[in-house]
Amino acid sequence: MRVYPINGHLCKVVNGGKFVDIPGFPGEKIDRRLRKDIRWMRRKYRIFITDGYATSGHAWNGEHPIGLALDIVPYFSKGGTWGHIDALAERFEPRQNHVRPPMRWVGYDGDAGHGRGHHLHLSYMHSETEPKKPAKVVYTRVCPRDPEGEDTSSDTGTSSGGVAVRKSGDLTQAEWSNLAPVVPETGE
Protein backbone atom coordinates (compact mmCIF):
# COMPACT_ATOMS: atom_id res chain seq x y z
CA MET A 1 0.00 0.00 0.00
CA ARG A 2 1.33 3.42 -0.95
CA VAL A 3 -0.18 6.51 0.64
CA TYR A 4 0.11 9.97 -0.93
CA PRO A 5 -1.27 12.84 1.19
CA ILE A 6 -2.72 15.48 -1.13
CA ASN A 7 -3.80 17.96 1.53
CA GLY A 8 -4.92 17.90 5.16
CA HIS A 9 -8.13 16.05 4.32
CA LEU A 10 -7.41 14.03 1.18
CA CYS A 11 -5.14 11.05 0.52
CA LYS A 12 -4.47 8.98 -2.56
CA VAL A 13 -4.00 5.30 -1.62
CA VAL A 14 -2.55 2.95 -4.23
CA ASN A 15 -2.86 -0.84 -3.88
CA GLY A 16 -3.57 -2.64 -0.62
CA GLY A 17 -7.30 -3.10 -1.13
CA LYS A 18 -8.91 -5.97 0.74
CA PHE A 19 -12.46 -6.55 1.99
CA VAL A 20 -12.42 -6.68 5.79
CA ASP A 21 -14.90 -6.59 8.67
CA ILE A 22 -15.95 -3.16 9.92
CA PRO A 23 -15.16 -3.08 13.66
CA GLY A 24 -18.33 -2.60 15.70
CA PHE A 25 -20.67 -3.56 12.85
CA PRO A 26 -21.00 -7.36 12.77
CA GLY A 27 -21.58 -8.77 9.30
CA GLU A 28 -20.53 -5.58 7.51
CA LYS A 29 -17.38 -5.38 5.38
CA ILE A 30 -15.52 -2.59 3.59
CA ASP A 31 -12.27 -1.98 1.71
CA ARG A 32 -9.72 -1.80 4.52
CA ARG A 33 -8.37 1.53 3.24
CA LEU A 34 -11.59 3.22 4.51
CA ARG A 35 -11.35 2.05 8.13
CA LYS A 36 -9.72 5.26 9.45
CA ASP A 37 -12.40 7.34 7.71
CA ILE A 38 -15.07 5.19 9.36
CA ARG A 39 -13.41 5.60 12.77
CA TRP A 40 -13.36 9.40 12.25
CA MET A 41 -17.07 9.45 11.24
CA ARG A 42 -18.07 7.25 14.19
CA ARG A 43 -16.33 9.57 16.61
CA LYS A 44 -17.41 12.89 15.10
CA TYR A 45 -20.87 12.07 13.70
CA ARG A 46 -21.98 9.01 15.73
CA ILE A 47 -22.82 6.96 12.65
CA PHE A 48 -24.26 3.47 12.37
CA ILE A 49 -23.39 1.59 9.16
CA THR A 50 -26.22 -0.45 7.66
CA ASP A 51 -24.30 -1.54 4.55
CA GLY A 52 -20.80 -1.45 3.12
CA TYR A 53 -19.39 -4.07 0.75
CA ALA A 54 -22.40 -5.77 -0.83
CA THR A 55 -22.83 -7.78 -4.02
CA SER A 56 -26.62 -7.57 -4.10
CA GLY A 57 -29.27 -4.95 -3.41
CA HIS A 58 -27.27 -2.10 -4.97
CA ALA A 59 -26.15 -0.87 -8.40
CA TRP A 60 -23.85 -3.61 -9.75
CA ASN A 61 -21.53 -1.01 -11.30
CA GLY A 62 -21.56 1.22 -8.21
CA GLU A 63 -19.34 1.30 -5.14
CA HIS A 64 -21.05 -1.21 -2.82
CA PRO A 65 -19.81 -4.23 -4.88
CA ILE A 66 -16.23 -2.94 -4.60
CA GLY A 67 -16.35 -2.06 -0.90
CA LEU A 68 -16.18 1.72 -1.40
CA ALA A 69 -19.68 2.78 -0.33
CA LEU A 70 -21.34 3.23 3.04
CA ASP A 71 -25.02 3.43 3.95
CA ILE A 72 -25.32 5.37 7.19
CA VAL A 73 -27.99 6.19 9.79
CA PRO A 74 -27.66 7.69 13.29
CA TYR A 75 -26.21 5.45 16.00
CA PHE A 76 -29.10 6.27 18.33
CA SER A 77 -27.86 4.16 21.25
CA LYS A 78 -24.57 6.12 21.17
CA GLY A 79 -26.27 9.52 21.07
CA GLY A 80 -26.40 9.85 17.29
CA THR A 81 -29.12 12.00 15.71
CA TRP A 82 -30.29 12.91 12.24
CA GLY A 83 -28.67 16.28 12.92
CA HIS A 84 -25.29 14.50 13.01
CA ILE A 85 -26.07 12.78 9.71
CA ASP A 86 -27.24 16.09 8.17
CA ALA A 87 -23.89 17.63 9.13
CA LEU A 88 -21.93 14.73 7.65
CA ALA A 89 -23.91 14.91 4.39
CA GLU A 90 -23.36 18.66 4.20
CA ARG A 91 -19.62 18.26 4.81
CA PHE A 92 -19.28 16.23 1.61
CA GLU A 93 -22.14 17.76 -0.40
CA PRO A 94 -22.69 21.37 0.67
CA ARG A 95 -25.15 21.85 -2.23
CA GLN A 96 -27.05 19.22 -4.23
CA ASN A 97 -24.70 17.60 -6.79
CA HIS A 98 -21.64 19.61 -5.63
CA VAL A 99 -19.63 16.82 -4.02
CA ARG A 100 -16.34 17.31 -2.20
CA PRO A 101 -13.49 14.78 -2.40
CA PRO A 102 -12.91 12.07 -1.40
CA MET A 103 -16.57 11.40 -2.11
CA ARG A 104 -17.68 10.84 -5.69
CA TRP A 105 -21.43 10.66 -4.96
CA VAL A 106 -23.52 11.52 -1.91
CA GLY A 107 -27.06 10.19 -1.71
CA TYR A 108 -29.18 12.18 0.72
CA ASP A 109 -31.99 14.75 0.66
CA GLY A 110 -33.08 15.25 -2.95
CA ASP A 111 -31.96 11.77 -4.08
CA ALA A 112 -34.56 9.00 -4.54
CA GLY A 113 -34.48 6.39 -1.75
CA HIS A 114 -32.08 8.43 0.37
CA GLY A 115 -32.26 11.25 2.87
CA ARG A 116 -33.16 12.23 6.41
CA GLY A 117 -35.21 9.48 8.00
CA HIS A 118 -33.99 6.92 5.42
CA HIS A 119 -30.17 6.84 5.09
CA LEU A 120 -27.07 8.68 3.89
CA HIS A 121 -25.08 7.03 1.11
CA LEU A 122 -21.39 7.91 0.66
CA SER A 123 -19.39 6.63 -2.35
CA TYR A 124 -15.63 7.13 -2.50
CA MET A 125 -13.54 8.27 -5.50
CA HIS A 126 -11.53 5.45 -7.08
CA SER A 127 -9.96 4.06 -10.23
CA GLU A 128 -12.00 1.76 -12.45
CA THR A 129 -12.42 -1.84 -11.37
CA GLU A 130 -14.85 -4.74 -11.61
CA PRO A 131 -17.38 -5.82 -8.97
CA LYS A 132 -15.90 -7.99 -6.21
CA LYS A 133 -12.39 -6.64 -6.92
CA PRO A 134 -10.79 -3.83 -4.89
CA ALA A 135 -9.89 -0.75 -6.92
CA LYS A 136 -6.19 -0.07 -7.43
CA VAL A 137 -6.55 3.59 -6.37
CA VAL A 138 -8.85 4.96 -3.66
CA TYR A 139 -9.07 8.48 -2.23
CA THR A 140 -9.71 8.81 1.51
CA ARG A 141 -10.16 11.63 4.00
CA VAL A 142 -7.81 10.14 6.61
CA CYS A 143 -4.54 8.60 5.41
CA PRO A 144 -4.49 4.90 6.32
CA ARG A 145 -1.48 3.06 7.65
CA ASP A 146 -0.64 -0.32 6.24
CA PRO A 147 -1.83 -2.99 8.70
CA GLU A 148 0.71 -5.43 7.25
CA GLY A 149 3.61 -3.14 8.18
CA GLU A 150 4.69 -2.62 4.56
CA ASP A 151 6.64 0.45 3.50
CA THR A 152 4.09 3.14 2.61
CA SER A 153 6.55 5.77 1.44
CA SER A 154 6.09 7.09 -2.07
CA ASP A 155 8.61 7.97 -4.72
CA THR A 156 7.65 11.66 -4.92
CA GLY A 157 7.51 14.57 -2.53
CA THR A 158 9.25 14.75 0.79
CA SER A 159 8.98 12.02 3.36
CA SER A 160 7.09 12.51 6.58
CA GLY A 161 6.82 9.45 8.78
CA GLY A 162 7.03 7.10 5.80
CA VAL A 163 4.35 8.99 3.87
CA ALA A 164 5.04 11.45 1.06
CA VAL A 165 3.63 14.95 1.35
CA ARG A 166 2.43 16.54 -1.87
CA LYS A 167 3.31 20.18 -2.36
CA SER A 168 0.05 21.11 -4.11
CA GLY A 169 -3.26 20.57 -2.34
CA ASP A 170 -5.48 19.12 -5.08
CA LEU A 171 -5.73 16.26 -7.53
CA THR A 172 -3.82 16.61 -10.77
CA GLN A 173 -5.68 16.64 -14.09
CA ALA A 174 -4.36 13.12 -14.78
CA GLU A 175 -5.74 11.89 -11.43
CA TRP A 176 -9.17 13.38 -12.16
CA SER A 177 -9.20 11.75 -15.61
CA ASN A 178 -8.30 8.32 -14.15
CA LEU A 179 -11.34 8.16 -11.86
CA ALA A 180 -14.15 5.73 -12.60
CA PRO A 181 -17.39 7.38 -13.76
CA VAL A 182 -19.94 8.33 -11.12
CA VAL A 183 -22.80 5.83 -10.67
CA PRO A 184 -25.61 7.18 -8.46
CA GLU A 185 -27.63 4.65 -6.50
CA THR A 186 -31.31 4.92 -7.40
CA GLY A 187 -33.39 3.79 -4.48
CA GLU A 188 -31.56 1.19 -2.39
C-alpha positions in Angstrom: 0.0 0.0 0.0 1.3 3.4 -1.0 -0.2 6.5 0.6 0.1 10.0 -0.9 -1.3 12.8 1.2 -2.7 15.5 -1.1 -3.8 18.0 1.5 -4.9 17.9 5.2 -8.1 16.0 4.3 -7.4 14.0 1.2 -5.1 11.1 0.5 -4.5 9.0 -2.6 -4.0 5.3 -1.6 -2.5 2.9 -4.2 -2.9 -0.8 -3.9 -3.6 -2.6 -0.6 -7.3 -3.1 -1.1 -8.9 -6.0 0.7 -12.5 -6.5 2.0 -12.4 -6.7 5.8 -14.9 -6.6 8.7 -16.0 -3.2 9.9 -15.2 -3.1 13.7 -18.3 -2.6 15.7 -20.7 -3.6 12.8 -21.0 -7.4 12.8 -21.6 -8.8 9.3 -20.5 -5.6 7.5 -17.4 -5.4 5.4 -15.5 -2.6 3.6 -12.3 -2.0 1.7 -9.7 -1.8 4.5 -8.4 1.5 3.2 -11.6 3.2 4.5 -11.4 2.0 8.1 -9.7 5.3 9.4 -12.4 7.3 7.7 -15.1 5.2 9.4 -13.4 5.6 12.8 -13.4 9.4 12.2 -17.1 9.4 11.2 -18.1 7.3 14.2 -16.3 9.6 16.6 -17.4 12.9 15.1 -20.9 12.1 13.7 -22.0 9.0 15.7 -22.8 7.0 12.7 -24.3 3.5 12.4 -23.4 1.6 9.2 -26.2 -0.5 7.7 -24.3 -1.5 4.5 -20.8 -1.4 3.1 -19.4 -4.1 0.7 -22.4 -5.8 -0.8 -22.8 -7.8 -4.0 -26.6 -7.6 -4.1 -29.3 -5.0 -3.4 -27.3 -2.1 -5.0 -26.2 -0.9 -8.4 -23.8 -3.6 -9.8 -21.5 -1.0 -11.3 -21.6 1.2 -8.2 -19.3 1.3 -5.1 -21.0 -1.2 -2.8 -19.8 -4.2 -4.9 -16.2 -2.9 -4.6 -16.4 -2.1 -0.9 -16.2 1.7 -1.4 -19.7 2.8 -0.3 -21.3 3.2 3.0 -25.0 3.4 3.9 -25.3 5.4 7.2 -28.0 6.2 9.8 -27.7 7.7 13.3 -26.2 5.4 16.0 -29.1 6.3 18.3 -27.9 4.2 21.3 -24.6 6.1 21.2 -26.3 9.5 21.1 -26.4 9.9 17.3 -29.1 12.0 15.7 -30.3 12.9 12.2 -28.7 16.3 12.9 -25.3 14.5 13.0 -26.1 12.8 9.7 -27.2 16.1 8.2 -23.9 17.6 9.1 -21.9 14.7 7.6 -23.9 14.9 4.4 -23.4 18.7 4.2 -19.6 18.3 4.8 -19.3 16.2 1.6 -22.1 17.8 -0.4 -22.7 21.4 0.7 -25.1 21.9 -2.2 -27.0 19.2 -4.2 -24.7 17.6 -6.8 -21.6 19.6 -5.6 -19.6 16.8 -4.0 -16.3 17.3 -2.2 -13.5 14.8 -2.4 -12.9 12.1 -1.4 -16.6 11.4 -2.1 -17.7 10.8 -5.7 -21.4 10.7 -5.0 -23.5 11.5 -1.9 -27.1 10.2 -1.7 -29.2 12.2 0.7 -32.0 14.7 0.7 -33.1 15.2 -3.0 -32.0 11.8 -4.1 -34.6 9.0 -4.5 -34.5 6.4 -1.8 -32.1 8.4 0.4 -32.3 11.3 2.9 -33.2 12.2 6.4 -35.2 9.5 8.0 -34.0 6.9 5.4 -30.2 6.8 5.1 -27.1 8.7 3.9 -25.1 7.0 1.1 -21.4 7.9 0.7 -19.4 6.6 -2.3 -15.6 7.1 -2.5 -13.5 8.3 -5.5 -11.5 5.4 -7.1 -10.0 4.1 -10.2 -12.0 1.8 -12.5 -12.4 -1.8 -11.4 -14.8 -4.7 -11.6 -17.4 -5.8 -9.0 -15.9 -8.0 -6.2 -12.4 -6.6 -6.9 -10.8 -3.8 -4.9 -9.9 -0.7 -6.9 -6.2 -0.1 -7.4 -6.5 3.6 -6.4 -8.8 5.0 -3.7 -9.1 8.5 -2.2 -9.7 8.8 1.5 -10.2 11.6 4.0 -7.8 10.1 6.6 -4.5 8.6 5.4 -4.5 4.9 6.3 -1.5 3.1 7.6 -0.6 -0.3 6.2 -1.8 -3.0 8.7 0.7 -5.4 7.2 3.6 -3.1 8.2 4.7 -2.6 4.6 6.6 0.4 3.5 4.1 3.1 2.6 6.5 5.8 1.4 6.1 7.1 -2.1 8.6 8.0 -4.7 7.6 11.7 -4.9 7.5 14.6 -2.5 9.2 14.7 0.8 9.0 12.0 3.4 7.1 12.5 6.6 6.8 9.4 8.8 7.0 7.1 5.8 4.4 9.0 3.9 5.0 11.4 1.1 3.6 15.0 1.4 2.4 16.5 -1.9 3.3 20.2 -2.4 0.0 21.1 -4.1 -3.3 20.6 -2.3 -5.5 19.1 -5.1 -5.7 16.3 -7.5 -3.8 16.6 -10.8 -5.7 16.6 -14.1 -4.4 13.1 -14.8 -5.7 11.9 -11.4 -9.2 13.4 -12.2 -9.2 11.7 -15.6 -8.3 8.3 -14.2 -11.3 8.2 -11.9 -14.1 5.7 -12.6 -17.4 7.4 -13.8 -19.9 8.3 -11.1 -22.8 5.8 -10.7 -25.6 7.2 -8.5 -27.6 4.6 -6.5 -31.3 4.9 -7.4 -33.4 3.8 -4.5 -31.6 1.2 -2.4 
